[in-house]
Amino acid sequence: MKDYYMIGKRVPRTDSLAKVTGAAKYTGDLVLPGMLYGKALRSPHGHAKIVNIDTSKAERLPGVKAVVTGKDTLGWKWGVFRMTMDMPLLAVDKVRYLGEDVAAVAAVDEDTVEEALGLIAVDYELLPVILDPIESMKEGAVKIHDHVERNCYKAAFEFGNPDEGFRNSDLVRESRIVTSKISHSQMEPYGALASYDHVSGKLDLWIPNQSPFVKRRALSHALGMRLGQIRIHHCNIGGAFGGRSDVQSAEFIAALLAIKSRRPVRITYTREENMMATRQKHPMILELKIGVKRDGTIMARSMKVIEDGGAYASSGLVAINIPWVMSEHVYRTPNLKYEGYLAYTNKTPCSMMRLQPHEVHCAEDSLMDAIAEELGIDPVEIRLKNAIKPGEVLPSKSVVTSCAFSETIEKAVAESGYREKRGKLGPGRGIGIGCSGGIAGFNLGIRAVSSAFIKFDEDGGCTLLTGLVDNGQGNESMVVQVAAEELGIPMEDIQLVNGDTELTPQDPGTYPMTACLVSAEAVRRAAADARRQILKVAAERLNVNPKELDIRDRRVYVKKNPEKTMPVDSAVRLSFLKGTPISGRGESVLKAHSEKGWSYWGELKFEGQQGGAYTFGTVIAEVEVDRETGRVKVTDMWVATDCGFALNPTAVEGQWQGGTAQCLGLTLYEEHQWNEQGRLLTDSFMNYKLPTSLDVPNIKCIIVESMDPDGPYGGKEVGLGSTLAPGGAIANAIYDAIGVRVKQLPITPEVVLKALRDKEKRK
Amino acid sequence: MKDYYMIGKRVPRTDSLAKVTGAAKYTGDLVLPGMLYGKALRSPHGHAKIVNIDTSKAERLPGVKAVVTGKDTLGWKWGVFRMTMDMPLLAVDKVRYLGEDVAAVAAVDEDTVEEALGLIAVDYELLPVILDPIESMKEGAVKIHDHVERNCYKAAFEFGNPDEGFRNSDLVRESRIVTSKISHSQMEPYGALASYDHVSGKLDLWIPNQSPFVKRRALSHALGMRLGQIRIHHCNIGGAFGGRSDVQSAEFIAALLAIKSRRPVRITYTREENMMATRQKHPMILELKIGVKRDGTIMARSMKVIEDGGAYASSGLVAINIPWVMSEHVYRTPNLKYEGYLAYTNKTPCSMMRLQPHEVHCAEDSLMDAIAEELGIDPVEIRLKNAIKPGEVLPSKSVVTSCAFSETIEKAVAESGYREKRGKLGPGRGIGIGCSGGIAGFNLGIRAVSSAFIKFDEDGGCTLLTGLVDNGQGNESMVVQVAAEELGIPMEDIQLVNGDTELTPQDPGTYPMTACLVSAEAVRRAAADARRQILKVAAERLNVNPKELDIRDRRVYVKKNPEKTMPVDSAVRLSFLKGTPISGRGESVLKAHSEKGWSYWGELKFEGQQGGAYTFGTVIAEVEVDRETGRVKVTDMWVATDCGFALNPTAVEGQWQGGTAQCLGLTLYEEHQWNEQGRLLTDSFMNYKLPTSLDVPNIKCIIVESMDPDGPYGGKEVGLGSTLAPGGAIANAIYDAIGVRVKQLPITPEVVLKALRDKEKRK
């Protein structure tokens, strides 16, 4: 194990102090001189034509500085892919979900804004509201989007020969699971601050985001402005989880209002707006079929998934494939049949979420356990037999490089005492196992590249410029830690400037899971570039070969004679005096990168390298189930994950604990509910049940390191890996406790009780 | 003449629109949430010990959030050189000029601030006030600084053998000229905005400056903070002219108040404070002696200069040498004897000014004319005979590279009709000639290097990062124009980020006249770096050798087949897709650069290369003198300057018109006056006479280009060159008009009338 200076150490995150003391400012805390407050008028109907909007009374209200409607826009529509650019950021002629932005007001204070909203008169022509994806896809259902047949998209293909695979199976079993619509529930409510300079024509924005470059590009189209005229600033972001990559109405509307009113405008969503009008996660109806040999070897898998995407497609064409993309690297599947549907409904639009598709793993792990039980095979053995190994080629022809999946299974099992406990914990208590995996670096064409710059100050400190943003997962700390390692200087000597479209170079953002594999690697290379220059200066001064030198704690030293040193700041100063000031430049790209760019995605079949690297994880959960109430209490969890290398073990464990808690929420508590008119009933934390610290069990994190050849110091990614596995572990633990298999998520007490009753009936 | 795309063209400056519409915000316009107003209590005495300061009443006043005195400081003292670090930024135990900062208050509004200042009780022990530099240097004069003998510094040396030079002269003539203390009179009043984050320990500042890195370094010492903890932001700056390079009390005090009050604090000076408490320009008593051969060839020069530096030295050790440094490259001087004194007085401290040492050129050109008259030589011929030529080695052993000095003389003479008009314009009217020169790039050790970064956006636009600041001379526009030229894209496609210590690389700033020679050259190299990468991508795509390509108007084209093109944005996008995103990095250093750094300057003898390049200029002025009133009216001026190459002729002419108007002010109108207690009487534009547009004559600018081998596109510098010459031209024109030679500046009506009376007496 290399003796690193900073990497691999448990260091406090650079952002922690400001965040825990409340000093950190988020978009909703920012104030600009002359700032107005903005807010949207939202559709009270799930599906309707807009016949007329009369804003005249609102415009006349004293204190109102601007009112905008769809008529004030270019009518541009957002969508992640060209074929699904279906979302106006401010409704023009139709509303497609209850809560959609219909008009907006900017005024001097929030009370005036509310009053003005009430003065806007909208005439609607109601249309039938469709809330069920299956109903939506039926022949004759009213079209939510005129250009889309049957209100849906379909992705269907086969890898290998699944029919033959099933024919050659000794046992074929099926499973069906239904999950609920979920909110990402970022603690920071969404919003945006916009400021427009009429003389220069420049727009400044602060928006919670997952890549300021993605936001800017979309706004550039939406507003008809050049990229250079729009600047998305760095801001502290309180969570994203996949839901803040899309451009959203708030920033667009704030920009429109700022341009029209000639003053800065800030929009801050209430929690209700955050629930109702920002992205949710696709619920799924998943029909899974697995065929195995008698010894448990998987021969074929078949998946049919119906995803409810809500009113607009967003990144739905990714979501439609995610179930197989995110599971083909868990259990070996030589033959795969896939049929995926993305249906429109008159509900909040969905985008990707970190925990997607946790339900696939839940269903799969439940079915694997059932199959193992039927065949008399140990659940651990059946997993080890089918677990993907390093170097394997997946059905999509994607190659797995580093992989320590089996090790995660073995370690989780050993640490938890799974074998000793299974079936033996006593009445109402059980233990279960689940597995999942992540992808570090989705192939995203032009967005797959990151650059970084480093410039030095004469005292040996430096500034690091990178386009990477931090959504709370610790990316800012990570890149500083990486630079500190390469440069041999403490983290406090490095000032970070990041996530600003004007100041910092292009970066993929956090959506494609490239923060470590690509962004941190670009930073590492920039720091390595600067390091080479430092060593060159020092080598001349110390009269040695640069290879003989190392840097640690601000000192360059001769490895074989550590007394012989030169301070880094002296080397920097000397470089200034010599006229060759030390600076660093580095770039990195996803190896899976293709020049095909966007068109590749539009073909709806993802053949070839899916990502830069894969991560793997195993979760074991111990539960107590109360047969009377149906309540499931998770008492302990063991989470073993192969992340490649833990750059900062404390931060890594924090990620897994957070992700596990999130999946716990989706598995046991969280579900959205709608009434017949399409109104979201679960629009606050009063009735949308997010797990609290009291609900989260002891989580023991086990770091497994496979040392990826492409990641910086061997690191891959941390946000996924095992975080999609808790559902399967809990479902299997419930079976171990009370002998029932659940068919829907979340596993509420009602679901448990119903399953118990059904089991009774079958007897 | 090369067919440039952007360079050499008359383009509007990038900052003009915002500045003329009033949209541009200056430091005094900035507002931060919770901001307090700050102001200093100023000493009412010219020289006194501080016995006690009682701030208790002020602290108790409601609305007052912080009060600071010298006790709140580390007692660090500012000075440009180690041996003259004599200036506390907030008085500790003594005040040395009337108006010195003694204490300061931050409060919620300006009225409360004023009231609080009135509640601060300071006990002084008065000391004798010294206002005359000659009195100050006398034996027994009270010491203004305990550690400095005779209240002065001396620089005395000889180049060549002046005694022999004078002995070999056929004619030796002397002259004495006295000038007044002058204010730089920047239109933007000084001030500072400071904001401190207690959690991170970071200080943000906005300060009018000539290099944010110089300000930061000083504040780092003064506040005991690391460089990385202090960020000087970019701001619009309304003039500097050499007076805003020093760290000053305002920013230091604003920082102290912000730290103590835990809120942002803004200090904005009144015009009176700007006059009294920011740097002024050294007045001089100059005794000049020139020895010539009968044919007018200069054999030797002797200069004795007494400069009144005010209460603190600042950059006085540069000022003490400036008279010879700035004149040795005008008229050839094989032997030079120099004696310079910098005296302390109890007046506003002085620093360098753009127009320094205009009085030397005024005295020299007057004496040259007198010598020419006595020898019967044409004033133009005597100048042409002695004018420095390219390649010459100066007394200091500094080498002149590019030089078109003679051409400036010839062109100014031809354009103005000098020979036809001299002695023939009629009663009270005259024409005169004067010459001067500038230095592009003083040797400043560690500060002589500049770097630049360029990062691209996917639409082919880019951001340019440079540490260079703009004081109003058009530096920002210049670097954008240079980048546009190299990249072949319009200026509007380039976003500029500059002058920020955290974001942008180290830069010398505008003080050492390196903006074009070094900073713009670094930008040019960064753009050239990016250009090479663009051409490489395009060459592959177009299947040609990169040498066959050029870029213009956002298109790469084959020079011999211009129909064959590739848009720049396509090349940029392709580079992203390939994983080698185009970016630019460049650095440049002053060729005169030495590794000796600061110690070199401290030796007080400047032998060796003085700067990167030299500029030269000739001014001819036509005047009308009213013998009754003594009023001098300048009716026309011709300004011919060798700037190397005019990157933007409109901006260049603007600089010369402005500089000429400034020198006009110093020559005819501006003078500070003090009362016996050391109070500055001329503390506003009511009584300090700045020329208005009505006073400025027609100025015809003649651009002369010598194409410097080191400057970008041959450019050197623009701010100096000819701007120190108008004084001599006007003085000589007055002699042509009324036959008197003036011995002091400004040439007020009183001075003219006195000279006329003295002339009468001599008859």
Boltz contact constraints between the chains, C-beta under 6 A:
constraints:
  - contact:
      token1: [A, 17]
      token2: [B, 199]
      max_distance: 6.0
  - contact:
      token1: [A, 18]
      token2: [B, 199]
      max_distance: 6.0
  - contact:
      token1: [A, 21]
      token2: [B, 199]
      max_distance: 6.0
  - contact:
      token1: [A, 23]
      token2: [B, 199]
      max_distance: 6.0
  - contact:
      token1: [A, 31]
      token2: [B, 33]
      max_distance: 6.0
  - contact:
      token1: [A, 33]
      token2: [B, 31]
      max_distance: 6.0
  - contact:
      token1: [A, 199]
      token2: [B, 17]
      max_distance: 6.0
  - contact:
      token1: [A, 199]
      token2: [B, 18]
      max_distance: 6.0
  - contact:
      token1: [A, 199]
      token2: [B, 21]
      max_distance: 6.0
  - contact:
      token1: [A, 199]
      token2: [B, 23]
      max_distance: 6.0
  - contact:
      token1: [A, 227]
      token2: [B, 457]
      max_distance: 6.0
  - contact:
      token1: [A, 227]
      token2: [B, 459]
      max_distance: 6.0
  - contact:
      token1: [A, 227]
      token2: [B, 461]
      max_distance: 6.0
  - contact:
      token1: [A, 228]
      token2: [B, 461]
      max_distance: 6.0
  - contact:
      token1: [A, 228]
      token2: [B, 495]
      max_distance: 6.0
  - contact:
      token1: [A, 446]
      token2: [B, 576]
      max_distance: 6.0
  - contact:
      token1: [A, 446]
      token2: [B, 577]
      max_distance: 6.0
  - contact:
      token1: [A, 449]
      token2: [B, 576]
      max_distance: 6.0
  - contact:
      token1: [A, 449]
      token2: [B, 579]
      max_distance: 6.0
  - contact:
      token1: [A, 449]
      token2: [B, 581]
      max_distance: 6.0
  - contact:
      token1: [A, 451]
      token2: [B, 581]
      max_distance: 6.0
  - contact:
      token1: [A, 451]
      token2: [B, 583]
      max_distance: 6.0
  - contact:
      token1: [A, 453]
      token2: [B, 453]
      max_distance: 6.0
  - contact:
      token1: [A, 455]
      token2: [B, 505]
      max_distance: 6.0
  - contact:
      token1: [A, 457]
      token2: [B, 227]
      max_distance: 6.0
  - contact:
      token1: [A, 459]
      token2: [B, 227]
      max_distance: 6.0
  - contact:
      token1: [A, 461]
      token2: [B, 227]
      max_distance: 6.0
  - contact:
      token1: [A, 461]
      token2: [B, 228]
      max_distance: 6.0
  - contact:
      token1: [A, 463]
      token2: [B, 502]
      max_distance: 6.0
  - contact:
      token1: [A, 495]
      token2: [B, 228]
      max_distance: 6.0
  - contact:
      token1: [A, 495]
      token2: [B, 502]
      max_distance: 6.0
  - contact:
      token1: [A, 497]
      token2: [B, 503]
      max_distance: 6.0
  - contact:
      token1: [A, 502]
      token2: [B, 463]
      max_distance: 6.0
  - contact:
      token1: [A, 502]
      token2: [B, 495]
      max_distance: 6.0
  - contact:
      token1: [A, 503]
      token2: [B, 497]
      max_distance: 6.0
  - contact:
      token1: [A, 503]
      token2: [B, 503]
      max_distance: 6.0
  - contact:
      token1: [A, 505]
      token2: [B, 455]
      max_distance: 6.0
  - contact:
      token1: [A, 576]
      token2: [B, 446]
      max_distance: 6.0
  - contact:
      token1: [A, 576]
      token2: [B, 449]
      max_distance: 6.0
  - contact:
      token1: [A, 577]
      token2: [B, 446]
      max_distance: 6.0
  - contact:
      token1: [A, 577]
      token2: [B, 595]
      max_distance: 6.0
  - contact:
      token1: [A, 577]
      token2: [B, 597]
      max_distance: 6.0
  - contact:
      token1: [A, 579]
      token2: [B, 449]
      max_distance: 6.0
  - contact:
      token1: [A, 579]
      token2: [B, 589]
      max_distance: 6.0
  - contact:
      token1: [A, 579]
      token2: [B, 593]
      max_distance: 6.0
  - contact:
      token1: [A, 581]
      token2: [B, 449]
      max_distance: 6.0
  - contact:
      token1: [A, 581]
      token2: [B, 451]
      max_distance: 6.0
  - contact:
      token1: [A, 581]
      token2: [B, 587]
      max_distance: 6.0
  - contact:
      token1: [A, 583]
      token2: [B, 451]
      max_distance: 6.0
  - contact:
      token1: [A, 585]
      token2: [B, 585]
      max_distance: 6.0
  - contact:
      token1: [A, 587]
      token2: [B, 581]
      max_distance: 6.0
  - contact:
      token1: [A, 589]
      token2: [B, 579]
      max_distance: 6.0
  - contact:
      token1: [A, 593]
      token2: [B, 579]
      max_distance: 6.0
  - contact:
      token1: [A, 595]
      token2: [B, 577]
      max_distance: 6.0
  - contact:
      token1: [A, 597]
      token2: [B, 577]
      max_distance: 6.0
